[in-house]
Amino acid sequence: MTKHWYIVHAYSNFERKVAAAIKERAQAQGLEDEFDDVLAEHGPDTEILLEDVRQCRKRRVMLTTIVATVLGTVLAIGMDRFPWPKKINTSLDLVLHLPVVIPDIILAAALVVAFGLLRAVSHIFEPGLLNMIIGHITFQVAFVALVVRSRLS
């Protein structure tokens, strides 16, 4: 009799429980001869990968927070300290409040479209870490600028 390979997707840290459940179910139904082995891959490599993901996420959060704080503060100081014509000041206010007012998913969709258009101009905007960092900064700058600007007034 020919045996087949099957891959079962399981949530993280539930691999061994799923493997045990498959073995128990096969035994209960008298099908243990049909299974050579049930493997549950969750070892040190998985833990190392998860730790790398966590470290990358921490670095990305720190980078976007620092850049957004600097840009937002400079923007708030520039809007507060320098006289702007009424039309430009109104336009800057609108642009500044836009990320706060619109839902996050709409901003994310707009960024996906914008990056798609920019991808035609340069390969730098291929989906990846840079796009994610730019998107986070775009979202955070408005909040920083609004808070700093209110403190300056």
KAJO-V647978 format. One record per residue. N is the residue number from 1. SS is DSSP state (H for helix, E for strand, - for the rest). PSI is psi in whole degrees, -180 to 180 (NA if undefined). Layout:
# KAJO-V647978
{{N/SS/PSI} {N/SS/PSI}}
This chain:
# KAJO-V647978
{{1/-/138} {2/-/135} {3/-/154} {4/-/156} {5/-/141} {6/-/142} {7/-/129} {8/-/128} {9/-/131} {10/-/152} {11/-/155} {12/-/139} {13/-/7} {14/-/8} {15/H/-46} {16/H/-37} {17/H/-41} {18/H/-42} {19/H/-43} {20/H/-40} {21/H/-38} {22/H/-44} {23/H/-44} {24/H/-43} {25/H/-39} {26/H/-41} {27/H/-44} {28/H/-32} {29/-/6} {30/-/30} {31/-/18} {32/H/-23} {33/H/-22} {34/H/-17} {35/-/122} {36/-/-51} {37/-/151} {38/-/114} {39/-/141} {40/-/103} {41/-/105} {42/-/96} {43/-/-161} {44/H/-30} {45/H/-40} {46/H/-42} {47/H/-40} {48/H/-43} {49/H/-44} {50/H/-38} {51/H/-39} {52/H/-41} {53/H/-43} {54/H/-44} {55/H/-41} {56/H/-40} {57/H/-42} {58/H/-43} {59/H/-41} {60/H/-43} {61/H/-44} {62/H/-45} {63/H/-49} {64/H/-36} {65/H/-45} {66/H/-48} {67/H/-44} {68/H/-37} {69/H/-44} {70/H/-50} {71/H/-42} {72/H/-39} {73/H/-44} {74/H/-42} {75/H/-45} {76/H/-43} {77/H/-42} {78/H/-39} {79/H/-30} {80/H/-40} {81/H/-25} {82/-/136} {83/-/130} {84/-/146} {85/-/152} {86/H/-44} {87/H/-45} {88/H/-41} {89/H/-42} {90/H/-43} {91/H/-42} {92/H/-40} {93/H/-43} {94/H/-48} {95/H/-37} {96/H/-38} {97/H/-16} {98/H/-51} {99/H/-23} {100/H/-35} {101/H/-42} {102/-/152} {103/-/151} {104/H/-38} {105/H/-33} {106/H/-43} {107/H/-42} {108/H/-43} {109/H/-40} {110/H/-39} {111/H/-37} {112/H/-44} {113/H/-45} {114/H/-44} {115/H/-33} {116/H/-41} {117/H/-40} {118/H/-27} {119/H/-28} {120/H/-27} {121/H/-41} {122/-/145} {123/H/-7} {124/H/-30} {125/H/23} {126/-/149} {127/-/133} {128/-/-160} {129/H/-40} {130/H/-45} {131/H/-40} {132/H/-42} {133/H/-45} {134/H/-42} {135/H/-44} {136/H/-42} {137/H/-43} {138/H/-41} {139/H/-40} {140/H/-32} {141/H/-42} {142/H/-43} {143/H/-44} {144/H/-47} {145/H/-40} {146/H/-43} {147/H/-47} {148/H/-41} {149/H/-39} {150/H/-32} {151/H/-30} {152/H/-27} {153/-/NA}}
